[in-house]
């Protein structure tokens, strides 16, 4: 004899299938999301690095006699993001001389930026010098790696 009431709702197996599908989608999407976040932070660090290089050039133009010796970046250009409480990259000045400088953006462990990959390198630093040359890990003469990292 049939029951007067028709069964409504989902069975446990149907719910388990939906949960499994959602878990598989999340396992695929989350790493991709993390990589996109790392790429956007890397792009921001490169923008701050180029802004700092422009600041150095303006300072050199305004104080031609002094050159680059003894220059320190202003507080807003020492980390990326500029206004954030967590620094994903730290910007430093090096190779200071009368007519030369090298700016370096070093990835920090916060947010996994030291695990980013570009050009086959893990946690690479980004560099810009007084000529406007872009580099990776202090090297300005590896075009394939630089092109891969500076996009």
C-alpha positions as CSV (number, residue, x, y, z in Angstrom):
1,X,0.0,0.0,0.0
2,X,1.3,3.4,-0.9
3,X,1.7,6.2,1.5
4,X,-0.8,9.1,1.3
5,X,2.0,11.6,1.5
6,X,4.5,12.1,-1.3
7,X,8.1,12.3,-0.2
8,X,9.6,15.7,-0.4
9,X,13.2,17.0,0.0
10,X,16.6,15.6,-0.9
11,X,18.0,12.3,0.0
12,X,21.3,12.0,1.8
13,X,23.0,10.7,-1.3
14,X,21.9,13.7,-3.3
15,X,23.2,16.1,-0.7
16,X,26.6,14.2,-0.5
17,X,27.0,14.4,-4.3
18,X,26.4,18.2,-4.2
19,X,28.9,18.6,-1.3
20,X,31.4,16.6,-3.3
21,X,31.0,18.7,-6.4
22,X,31.3,21.9,-4.4
23,X,34.5,20.6,-2.7
24,X,36.0,19.7,-6.1
25,X,35.2,23.2,-7.5
26,X,36.6,24.9,-4.4
27,X,39.8,22.8,-4.6
28,X,40.3,24.0,-8.2
29,X,39.3,27.6,-7.8
30,X,41.0,28.6,-4.5
31,X,44.6,28.1,-5.7
32,X,43.8,30.0,-8.8
33,X,42.4,32.8,-6.7
34,X,45.5,32.9,-4.5
35,X,47.7,33.2,-7.6
36,X,45.7,36.1,-8.9
37,X,45.9,37.9,-5.6
38,X,49.7,37.4,-5.6
39,X,49.9,38.7,-9.2
40,X,47.9,41.8,-8.2
41,X,50.2,42.4,-5.2
42,X,53.2,42.0,-7.5
43,X,51.8,44.5,-9.9
44,X,51.3,47.0,-7.1
45,X,54.8,46.5,-5.9
46,X,56.2,47.1,-9.4
47,X,54.1,50.3,-9.6
48,X,55.4,51.6,-6.3
49,X,58.9,50.7,-7.4
50,X,58.6,52.7,-10.6
51,X,57.0,55.6,-8.6
52,X,60.0,55.5,-6.3
53,X,62.4,55.6,-9.3
54,X,60.5,58.6,-10.6
55,X,60.8,60.3,-7.2
56,X,64.6,59.6,-7.3
57,X,64.9,61.1,-10.8
58,X,62.9,64.2,-9.7
59,X,65.1,64.6,-6.7
60,X,68.2,64.3,-8.8
61,X,66.9,66.9,-11.3
62,X,66.1,69.3,-8.5
63,X,69.4,68.8,-6.7
64,X,71.8,68.1,-9.5
65,X,74.9,68.9,-7.5
66,X,74.1,66.5,-4.7
67,X,73.4,63.5,-6.9
68,X,71.9,60.4,-5.4
69,X,74.3,60.2,-2.4
70,X,72.5,59.9,1.0
71,X,69.0,59.7,-0.4
72,X,66.3,58.0,1.6
73,X,62.9,57.2,0.2
74,X,59.9,59.0,1.7
75,X,57.7,56.9,4.0
76,X,55.0,56.4,1.4
77,X,57.4,54.7,-1.0
78,X,59.1,52.2,1.3
79,X,56.5,49.4,1.1
80,X,53.8,48.0,-1.1
81,X,50.9,48.6,-0.7
82,X,51.7,52.2,0.2
83,X,48.9,52.7,2.7
84,X,48.4,49.2,4.0
85,X,49.2,48.0,7.4
86,X,50.7,44.8,6.0
87,X,53.7,45.2,3.8
88,X,53.8,42.5,1.0
89,X,56.9,44.1,-0.5
90,X,59.6,46.3,1.1
91,X,61.3,48.9,-1.1
92,X,64.9,49.7,-0.4
93,X,67.5,51.9,-2.0
94,X,71.0,50.5,-2.8
95,X,74.0,51.1,-4.9
96,X,73.9,54.8,-4.1
97,X,76.6,56.9,-5.7
98,X,76.8,60.3,-7.4
99,X,75.1,59.1,-10.5
100,X,73.7,55.6,-9.7
101,X,71.0,53.9,-7.6
102,X,69.2,50.6,-7.6
103,X,65.7,50.2,-6.0
104,X,64.7,46.8,-4.8
105,X,61.3,45.4,-3.9
106,X,61.7,42.4,-1.7
107,X,58.7,40.0,-1.2
108,X,57.6,39.4,2.4
109,X,56.2,36.2,3.9
110,X,53.0,38.0,4.7
111,X,50.3,36.9,2.3
112,X,52.6,34.3,0.7
113,X,54.4,36.9,-1.5
114,X,57.7,35.1,-0.9
115,X,56.2,32.1,-2.7
116,X,55.3,33.8,-6.0
117,X,56.9,32.4,-9.1
118,X,58.0,34.3,-12.1
119,X,60.5,33.3,-14.7
120,X,61.0,30.0,-12.9
121,X,62.3,31.8,-9.8
122,X,60.5,31.6,-6.4
123,X,60.2,34.8,-4.3
124,X,62.2,36.9,-6.8
125,X,63.0,40.5,-5.9
126,X,62.3,43.3,-8.4
127,X,64.8,45.9,-9.3
128,X,65.0,49.3,-11.1
129,X,68.1,51.3,-11.6
130,X,68.9,54.9,-12.5
131,X,68.6,54.1,-16.3
132,X,65.1,52.8,-15.9
133,X,66.2,49.3,-16.5
134,X,64.0,46.6,-14.9
135,X,65.6,43.6,-13.3
136,X,64.9,40.5,-11.3
137,X,67.1,39.4,-8.4
138,X,69.7,42.1,-9.2
139,X,70.2,40.9,-12.8
140,X,69.3,43.3,-15.6
141,X,70.5,41.1,-18.4
142,X,68.0,38.2,-18.5
143,X,65.3,39.4,-20.8
144,X,63.1,36.3,-20.8
145,X,62.9,36.2,-17.0
146,X,62.4,40.0,-16.7
147,X,59.7,39.9,-19.3
148,X,57.9,37.1,-17.5
149,X,58.2,38.8,-14.1
150,X,57.4,42.4,-15.1
151,X,54.1,42.0,-16.9
